[in-house]
Amino acid sequence: MKKVTVYTGPGCAFCNAAKKLLIRNNIPFNEINIAIEEGLREEMIKKSNGKRTIPQIFFDNYHVGGYEELRVLEKKGELLNLIK
C-alpha cells in the first residue's frame, strides 16, 4: 500500500473532511500540520507544484490534490486502486 500523506492546518473543514473520508475507507495516513513547524508550508507548496491551499494529499509521490479531488476518486471507485 502506498504511503498517504495529508498536509493540514488548524480549523480547516476541508482537511477534516479529507481525514474522515480516508478513515471511512480504512486508509491509514500521515498528517502533517503545516502550522506546527516553520518550513512545512513551503515543503507542501514545493511538493504540490505551487498549490497553497490545504489540504494537499499525496499517495507516495503522486499528488492527488485537495479534498475535492480525493472525493471524486472515491465517488468514481478509483481511490482504493490508486493506493495499492
Order of alpha helices (4+ residues) and beta strands (2+ residues): beta-alpha-beta-alpha-beta-beta-alpha-alpha
